[in-house]
Amino acid sequence: HLGRCGESTMRPAAPAVLRVALGPSRRLAVSLAAVHLLAAGGVAASQLPGAVCAALLAALVANLGFALRCHAWRSCGRSCVGFELSETLDVEVTDRSGRHLAGSVLGSSFAAPWLVVIHFKVKGSHLPRAIVVPPDATDVETHRRLRVWLRWRRADTVQDA
């Protein structure tokens, strides 16, 4: 569009944002339980003393409870219940308690039809964090768009660097 004297009246497009709301995931809950059960079987089959086996099994049960609550059921305060990804692969995460964390998506993120893992670094923190997005945690179209977004945006970012 041209205005007076041939000047462009078009404004630069606002950066696109992908919004993803996350719910509980039965698939992730079953996977976590299966992996913890395999680990418990390995501990039980080991030749470790009984007290050590009991301590390891108790730790596995506690870890399973934490993982189910925070990652599969998304019911603890730190659980990610939604996030926004920008074109530049900046991410803003919202947890169940309503807190917002801003960060940048890392190249170690993973996108496949059966699972998406978004690694990101929170601004001001040294340790990376992860958002696990199984296909049943959001609707099918959003999961597809998220995979495409990560693949294409990451490729664009790597080429621009």
N, C-alpha and C positions, 0 to 999 in steps of 0.2 A: 504494500500500500504506500502510495506516495502522497505527501501533504504539499503544502505550499513550497514553491521553489524546488520541487523534486526531492525534498527530504523524506526519508523513510519514517513512517509513523508506526511501524511495527516495533513492538517491544520485544526484548529478548525473552524467550520462553522461560518460565520458572522451572527450576530443576525438578525433574520427575521424582516422585516418592512412591515407594511400594509399602503399603501398610499391611501388616500381617497380625491377625488376632489368633492366639493359640489357646487350645482347650486341652483337656486330658487326653492321654493316648493309651488305649488298651494294648496296642501292638508293642509300645515301648515297655509297658508294665510286664507283659509276658516275656519279652526279651530279657529284661533285667532279672526277672525271677529265674529264668532258665540259666543264665550265666552264673548267678549266685548259687544255684543248685549244683551246677557242675563244679564250681569252686569248693562247695561244701563236701561234695563227693570226693574230691581230690584230697581234702584235709582228712576226711574220715578214713580214706584208704591209706594214708601215710603211716609211717612207723613212728610218728611223734608221740611223746608221752601224753597221757590222757589230759592232764591239766593244760598243756599247750594246745591240744586239739580243741578242748572246750573253749579256751580263750579265743582261738581263731574263729570257731563257729559262732561265738557270740558277736565278734567283730563283724563277721559276714552278715548276720541277721540285722545288726544295727545299721550297717551300710545299706542293706537292701531297703530297710524302712525309710532311711533318709532319701535314697535315690527314687523310690516310688513316690514319696510325698512331694519332693521338690521337682522332679523331672517328668515323671509319668502322669501323676495326678495334678501337678501344679497347684498344690494347696498350701505350701508354706510361704511365708512373707517374701522370701528371696526369689521365688519362682517367676520366671519370665512368662507373662501372659500376653505380651504383644510387643511388636517392634516396628520401626520404620527404617527403610533403607533408602538412601539418596542415590542419585546418579553417580556421585563420587565415592560411593561405598562407605559413607558415614552411616552410623547406625545409632538410633535412639531406642533404648530398651525400656519397657515399663514392667515393673515387677508387681506381684500381687498386692504389696503394701502401698502401691501408688507412686513409688520412687522412680525417677527417670535417670538412666545412665546414658551418657553420650560417649561414643567411641568410634573406632575405625575398624572395618572388616579386614582381617588378615588373609594373606594368600594361602594359608593352610586350611581354609574353609573347604567344605566338601559338599557336592551336590550330585545326587543320584535319584532315580525314581523312588527308591525304597527308603531313602534317608537324606536329610540335609543337616549338616552341622556347620554353623556359622561361628568361626573363631573371631573374636574381636578384642581389641585392647581399649579399656576405658581410659579416657583422658585423665592424666594425673596418676595412673596406676602402672606398675611394672608388670603385673601378672595378667596374662590373657584370660578371657572367659569364653564360654561356649554356650550356644543356644542349639538344642537338639530339636529338630523338627521332623518327626515321622509323618508319613502321609495322612494318618488319621487324626492328627492334631489340628488340622485346618481343612478347609474345603479343597476339593481336587484341583480346581482352577487356580486358586491361590498358591498351592504347592507347586504346580507347573510353572506359574509365573515367577515364583521365587527361584526355582532351578535355572530357568532361562536368564533371569536377572543376574544371578551370581556368575553364570558362565560368560555371558556377553559383557557385562560391566567389568568383570575381572580381566577379561581379554583386552578390553579397551584401555583399562588402567595400565596394564603391563606394557602395551604398545606405546602409550603416551610417555611412559617413564624413560 
